[in-house]
Amino acid sequence: MLASRLLSILMLLQTRGRMSATSLAEEFEVSVRTIHRDIDQLSAAGIPVYADRGRSGGFQLVDGYRTNLTGMTEGEAETLFLAGLPGPAAQLGLSDTLSAARLKLMAALPTKVRPNAERIAARFHLDPIPWFRGGDPLPQLQTIAAAVWNTRVLKLRYRRAGQEGIRTRELAPLGLVLKAGVWYLVALSGKSVRTYRVANMQDVEMTDAAFARPKDFDLSSHWEMASRAYEADTYSDRASVKLSPKGWSRLELLGPFVTEEAKRTATKPDKRGWIRCTLPVESGEYGVRELMRLGDELEIVGPAHIRALMHETLTSMAQRHRARTS
């Protein structure tokens, strides 16, 4: 454990530059005193680490010092090969860079580790695109990625889903996220951090204007919180329903968020095996459309407006599909 932490501290100082004892302690969930002892051990081993005093001080390596990629375990090497997604890399214009990096990594690995790393690449393939759909056409993605990397303001035209018209926007791009095969840009619009679907962007231009990236912004943490907020806002209504055994088995069609709520609120099956529970739904016709995916294995108990909307929808469909007499 100690040896692993010492190596990790060395790698962090090499990649991030100066880091405070407090930051390192938080990173490894140890005390500041433990970090000081670790730094002493690195120094004793000949690693040129020095400390800057003061409020903005910290530990860093002597300028120009680099360590070779050594000590990598089989599991770490296998994980790196598994993590390389050729599809997204190609969309970002990085397929050649990814191939070169994999070759360099393979050359740097110990001989006994190489066969397993090659086996991972040959036997596991990660495909982030859902069934029955292709990836979005993304002619602008590489320009957006360049703006993210270089902290340059983007000027573009954007069409929001479900709305007519296209609006011109200037955004400060903070990061790109690939979610279920769909690329999203997280960006500052004024003082607000918002999310934009890359496929809805047109005429994207990276300007020469730089912007100050918020120091406390963390893309991963922001995305997790934003995703939860989006799901809560999207499923703004609740439907009390009864599900047949077959309907209950089909719940996964409505997604994990709905399934989790259904399991939490489920009652014991009645004599017919039907289960009563609560399902989060979107408002209006969107919610009814989702519930219809369960077919006649579902009965809406309430509220009245969702039950009435389902009745209206099914009546209209029945009339439209009434058997012709001629």
C-alpha positions as CSV (number, residue, x, y, z in Angstrom):
1,M,0.0,0.0,0.0
2,L,2.8,2.4,0.9
3,A,4.9,1.6,-2.2
4,S,1.8,2.1,-4.4
5,R,1.1,5.5,-2.7
6,L,4.7,6.6,-3.1
7,L,4.6,5.8,-6.8
8,S,1.2,7.5,-7.2
9,I,2.5,10.7,-5.5
10,L,5.5,10.7,-7.8
11,M,3.2,10.3,-10.9
12,L,0.9,13.1,-9.6
13,L,3.8,15.5,-9.1
14,Q,5.1,14.7,-12.5
15,T,1.8,15.3,-14.3
16,R,0.3,18.1,-12.3
17,G,3.3,20.0,-11.1
18,R,3.2,21.6,-7.7
19,M,0.7,20.2,-5.2
20,S,0.1,21.1,-1.6
21,A,0.3,18.6,1.3
22,T,-3.4,19.1,1.9
23,S,-4.3,18.3,-1.7
24,L,-2.2,15.2,-1.6
25,A,-3.7,14.1,1.7
26,E,-7.2,14.6,0.3
27,E,-6.3,12.7,-2.9
28,F,-5.1,9.6,-0.9
29,E,-7.4,10.0,2.1
30,V,-4.5,10.1,4.6
31,S,-3.3,12.8,7.0
32,V,-1.0,15.7,6.1
33,R,1.6,14.2,8.5
34,T,1.6,11.0,6.5
35,I,2.2,12.9,3.2
36,H,5.2,14.6,4.8
37,R,6.6,11.2,5.8
38,D,6.0,10.0,2.2
39,I,7.8,13.0,0.7
40,D,10.7,12.3,3.1
41,Q,10.9,8.7,1.8
42,L,10.9,9.8,-1.8
43,S,13.7,12.2,-1.1
44,A,15.7,9.5,0.7
45,A,15.2,7.3,-2.4
46,G,16.9,10.0,-4.5
47,I,13.8,11.5,-6.0
48,P,14.4,15.3,-6.4
49,V,11.3,16.6,-4.5
50,Y,11.5,20.1,-3.0
51,A,9.0,22.2,-1.0
52,D,7.9,25.8,-1.5
53,R,6.9,27.5,1.7
54,G,3.9,29.9,2.0
55,R,0.2,30.0,1.2
56,S,0.6,29.1,-2.5
57,G,3.5,26.7,-1.8
58,G,3.6,22.9,-2.0
59,F,5.8,20.0,-3.2
60,Q,7.1,19.6,-6.7
61,L,9.8,17.9,-8.7
62,V,13.0,19.6,-9.9
63,D,12.4,21.1,-13.3
64,G,13.0,18.6,-16.1
65,Y,12.9,15.5,-13.9
66,R,10.9,12.6,-15.4
67,T,10.5,9.0,-14.4
68,N,10.1,6.2,-16.9
69,L,6.9,4.2,-17.1
70,T,7.9,1.3,-14.8
71,G,6.2,-0.8,-12.2
72,M,2.9,-1.2,-14.1
73,T,1.0,-4.2,-13.0
74,E,-0.8,-6.6,-15.4
75,G,-4.2,-5.3,-14.2
76,E,-3.2,-1.7,-14.9
77,A,-1.9,-2.4,-18.3
78,E,-5.1,-4.5,-19.2
79,T,-7.3,-1.6,-18.0
80,L,-5.5,0.9,-20.2
81,F,-6.0,-1.2,-23.3
82,L,-9.6,-1.8,-22.4
83,A,-10.2,2.0,-21.9
84,G,-9.2,3.0,-25.5
85,L,-12.4,3.6,-27.5
86,P,-11.5,3.7,-31.2
87,G,-15.0,5.1,-32.2
88,P,-15.0,8.2,-30.0
89,A,-11.2,8.7,-30.6
90,A,-11.9,8.8,-34.4
91,Q,-14.7,11.3,-33.9
92,L,-12.3,13.5,-32.0
93,G,-9.7,13.1,-34.7
94,L,-7.4,11.1,-32.4
95,S,-7.5,7.7,-33.9
96,D,-3.9,7.9,-35.1
97,T,-2.7,9.4,-31.8
98,L,-4.5,6.5,-29.9
99,S,-2.8,3.9,-32.1
100,A,0.6,5.5,-31.6
101,A,0.0,5.7,-27.8
102,R,-1.0,2.0,-27.6
103,L,2.2,1.0,-29.5
104,K,4.4,3.1,-27.2
105,L,2.6,1.6,-24.1
106,M,3.1,-1.9,-25.5
107,A,6.8,-1.2,-26.0
108,A,7.2,0.1,-22.5
109,L,5.6,-2.8,-20.8
110,P,7.6,-5.7,-19.3
111,T,7.7,-8.7,-21.6
112,K,5.6,-10.9,-19.4
113,V,2.8,-8.3,-19.3
114,R,2.5,-7.8,-23.0
115,P,0.6,-11.0,-23.9
116,N,-2.3,-10.2,-21.6
117,A,-2.5,-6.6,-22.8
118,E,-2.7,-7.8,-26.4
119,R,-5.4,-10.4,-25.4
120,I,-7.5,-7.6,-23.9
121,A,-7.4,-5.7,-27.1
122,A,-8.3,-8.8,-29.2
123,R,-11.1,-10.1,-27.0
124,F,-13.0,-7.0,-25.7
125,H,-14.6,-4.3,-27.7
126,L,-16.5,-1.4,-26.2
127,D,-19.4,-0.1,-28.4
128,P,-21.1,3.0,-26.7
129,I,-23.9,3.3,-29.3
130,P,-27.3,2.0,-28.3
131,W,-29.1,-0.6,-30.4
132,F,-31.0,0.4,-33.6
133,R,-29.3,3.8,-34.0
134,G,-26.2,5.1,-35.5
135,G,-24.0,7.8,-34.1
136,D,-24.9,11.5,-34.6
137,P,-23.2,13.2,-37.6
138,L,-20.6,15.3,-35.9
139,P,-18.7,17.5,-38.5
140,Q,-18.1,20.1,-35.8
141,L,-16.8,17.9,-33.0
142,Q,-13.1,18.4,-33.7
143,T,-13.4,22.2,-33.7
144,I,-15.3,22.0,-30.4
145,A,-12.7,19.7,-28.9
146,A,-9.9,22.1,-29.9
147,A,-11.8,25.0,-28.3
148,V,-12.2,22.9,-25.1
149,W,-8.5,22.1,-25.0
150,N,-7.3,25.7,-25.8
151,T,-9.9,27.5,-23.6
152,R,-11.2,29.5,-26.6
153,V,-14.7,30.9,-26.9
154,L,-17.0,29.2,-29.5
155,K,-19.4,31.0,-31.7
156,L,-22.1,28.8,-33.2
157,R,-25.8,28.4,-34.1
158,Y,-27.8,26.0,-31.9
159,R,-31.2,24.3,-32.4
160,R,-32.7,23.1,-29.1
161,A,-34.6,19.8,-29.3
162,G,-38.4,20.3,-29.6
163,Q,-38.1,24.0,-30.4
164,E,-38.3,25.8,-33.7
165,G,-35.7,28.2,-34.9
166,I,-31.9,28.4,-34.5
167,R,-30.2,30.9,-32.2
168,T,-26.6,32.2,-32.4
169,R,-24.6,31.7,-29.2
170,E,-21.2,32.4,-27.8
171,L,-20.1,29.7,-25.3
172,A,-17.0,29.2,-23.1
173,P,-16.5,25.4,-23.5
174,L,-15.6,23.6,-20.3
175,G,-15.7,19.9,-21.4
176,L,-17.1,17.2,-23.7
177,V,-19.1,14.2,-22.4
178,L,-20.0,11.1,-24.3
179,K,-23.2,9.7,-22.9
180,A,-24.7,6.5,-24.4
181,G,-23.2,7.3,-27.8
182,V,-24.3,11.0,-27.8
183,W,-21.7,13.8,-27.4
184,Y,-22.6,16.8,-25.2
185,L,-20.7,20.0,-24.6
186,V,-20.7,21.5,-21.1
187,A,-20.1,25.2,-21.4
188,L,-20.5,28.6,-19.8
189,S,-23.3,30.7,-21.2
190,G,-22.9,34.0,-19.4
191,K,-22.5,33.0,-15.8
192,S,-24.4,29.8,-16.1
193,V,-23.0,26.3,-16.8
194,R,-25.3,24.6,-19.3
195,T,-25.3,21.4,-21.4
196,Y,-25.6,21.4,-25.2
197,R,-26.0,18.5,-27.6
198,V,-23.2,18.6,-30.2
199,A,-25.4,17.2,-33.0
200,N,-27.7,20.3,-32.7
201,M,-24.8,22.7,-33.3
202,Q,-24.2,24.3,-36.7
203,D,-21.6,26.7,-38.2
204,V,-19.2,26.2,-35.2
205,E,-16.3,28.6,-35.1
206,M,-13.4,28.7,-32.6
207,T,-12.6,32.4,-32.0
208,D,-9.4,33.9,-30.8
209,A,-11.0,35.1,-27.6
210,A,-9.7,33.2,-24.5
211,F,-11.7,32.8,-21.3
212,A,-10.9,32.1,-17.7
213,R,-11.8,28.5,-16.7
214,P,-13.5,28.4,-13.3
215,K,-10.8,27.1,-10.9
216,D,-13.2,25.0,-8.8
217,F,-15.0,23.4,-11.8
218,D,-14.8,19.6,-12.0
219,L,-16.4,18.1,-15.1
220,S,-17.1,14.6,-13.7
221,S,-18.8,16.0,-10.5
222,H,-20.8,18.5,-12.4
223,W,-22.0,15.9,-14.9
224,E,-23.2,13.6,-12.2
225,M,-25.1,16.4,-10.4
226,A,-26.5,17.7,-13.7
227,S,-27.6,14.3,-14.8
228,R,-29.6,13.7,-11.6
229,A,-31.2,17.1,-11.8
230,Y,-32.1,16.5,-15.5
231,E,-33.8,13.2,-14.6
232,A,-35.7,14.8,-11.7
233,D,-36.9,17.7,-13.9
234,T,-37.8,15.4,-16.8
235,Y,-39.9,13.0,-14.8
236,S,-42.0,15.8,-13.3
237,D,-45.1,13.7,-12.7
238,R,-46.0,10.4,-11.0
239,A,-48.4,7.7,-12.1
240,S,-49.9,5.1,-9.8
241,V,-50.2,1.9,-11.8
242,K,-50.9,-1.8,-11.6
243,L,-48.6,-4.1,-13.5
244,S,-49.2,-7.7,-14.5
245,P,-46.3,-10.2,-14.0
246,K,-45.4,-9.7,-17.6
247,G,-45.6,-5.9,-17.3
248,W,-43.4,-6.0,-14.2
249,S,-40.8,-8.0,-16.2
250,R,-40.8,-5.4,-18.9
251,L,-40.1,-2.4,-16.6
252,E,-36.5,-2.2,-17.8
253,L,-37.9,-0.8,-21.1
254,L,-38.7,2.4,-19.2
255,G,-35.1,2.8,-17.9
256,P,-33.3,2.3,-14.6
257,F,-34.6,5.6,-13.0
258,V,-38.2,4.5,-13.4
259,T,-37.5,0.9,-12.5
260,E,-35.8,1.9,-9.2
261,E,-38.8,4.0,-8.2
262,A,-41.2,1.2,-9.1
263,K,-39.3,-1.3,-6.9
264,R,-39.1,1.1,-4.0
265,T,-42.9,1.7,-4.0
266,A,-44.1,-1.8,-5.0
267,T,-46.8,-3.6,-3.0
268,K,-47.2,-7.3,-2.7
269,P,-48.8,-9.0,-5.7
270,D,-52.6,-9.5,-5.5
271,K,-54.4,-12.8,-6.3
272,R,-53.8,-12.3,-10.0
273,G,-50.1,-11.5,-9.5
274,W,-50.5,-7.8,-10.3
275,I,-48.3,-5.3,-8.5
276,R,-49.3,-1.8,-7.6
277,C,-46.5,0.8,-7.7
278,T,-45.6,4.4,-8.6
279,L,-43.8,5.3,-11.8
280,P,-42.1,8.6,-12.6
281,V,-43.3,9.9,-15.9
282,E,-42.9,12.9,-18.1
283,S,-45.8,15.3,-18.3
284,G,-48.5,15.1,-20.9
285,E,-48.4,12.9,-24.0
286,Y,-44.7,12.1,-23.5
287,G,-45.4,10.3,-20.3
288,V,-48.4,8.4,-21.7
289,R,-46.3,7.4,-24.8
290,E,-43.7,5.8,-22.5
291,L,-46.3,4.0,-20.4
292,M,-47.8,2.5,-23.6
293,R,-44.5,0.6,-24.1
294,L,-45.8,-1.9,-21.5
295,G,-48.9,-2.5,-23.7
296,D,-52.0,-4.0,-22.0
297,E,-49.9,-5.3,-19.1
298,L,-50.5,-2.0,-17.3
299,E,-53.5,-0.2,-15.8
300,I,-53.2,3.5,-14.7
301,V,-54.9,4.0,-11.3
302,G,-54.2,7.7,-11.0
303,P,-53.9,10.6,-11.1
304,A,-57.1,11.3,-13.0
305,H,-55.4,13.5,-15.7
306,I,-53.0,10.8,-16.7
307,R,-55.7,8.1,-16.8
308,A,-57.9,10.4,-18.9
309,L,-55.1,11.2,-21.3
310,M,-54.4,7.4,-21.7
311,H,-58.1,6.8,-22.3
312,E,-58.2,9.6,-24.9
313,T,-55.1,8.3,-26.7
314,L,-56.3,4.7,-26.8
315,T,-59.8,5.6,-27.9
316,S,-58.3,7.7,-30.8
317,M,-56.1,4.8,-31.8
318,A,-58.9,2.3,-31.6
319,Q,-61.2,4.4,-33.8
320,R,-58.3,5.0,-36.3
321,H,-57.7,1.2,-36.5
322,R,-61.3,0.1,-36.5
323,A,-61.9,-2.8,-39.0
324,R,-63.1,-1.6,-42.4
325,T,-66.5,-3.0,-43.5
326,S,-65.8,-2.4,-47.2
